[in-house]
Amino acid sequence: MRHYEAMYIVDSELTDEQLQPIIEKYSKIVTDMNGTVTDAGKWELGKKRLAYEIDGHREGIYMLMNFVADTNVPKELDRVFRISDDVFRHIIVRQNDDEE
C-alpha cells in the first residue's frame, strides 16, 4: 500500500452542498478498490483564479484527497477523472517515493 495525493479542480460556481457528492464519488472509487481515504475536501486555498482559461473557466475550486491504496487505484482514479464532466484538471502523485 502506498500513500497518494489527488488534487482536482471543479467549477467555482458550485456550493458546498454540491461539492459533497463529488467528494464522495471519488472517495468511493478508492474505498471500493480496498483503499483508504485519509482526508478529502476543499484545499485550504479553495476558490482561486486560474493562471489561464481552461474549458471556459477562469476560476476553480481546488479539491484535495489523500489516500492509501495499491498501485491500480490511482490508474482507475485517473481514468475516471479524465472522463468526468465535473473535473477539468487533476493530478495524482505519490507522497513518499521511498515506499515499496
Buried (B, 14 or more C-beta within 10 A) or exposed (E): BBBBBBBBBBBBEBEEEEBEEBBEEBBEBBBEBEBEBEEBBBBEEEBEEBEEEEEEBEEBBBBBBBBBBEEEBBEBBEEBBEEBEBBBBBEBEEEEEEEE
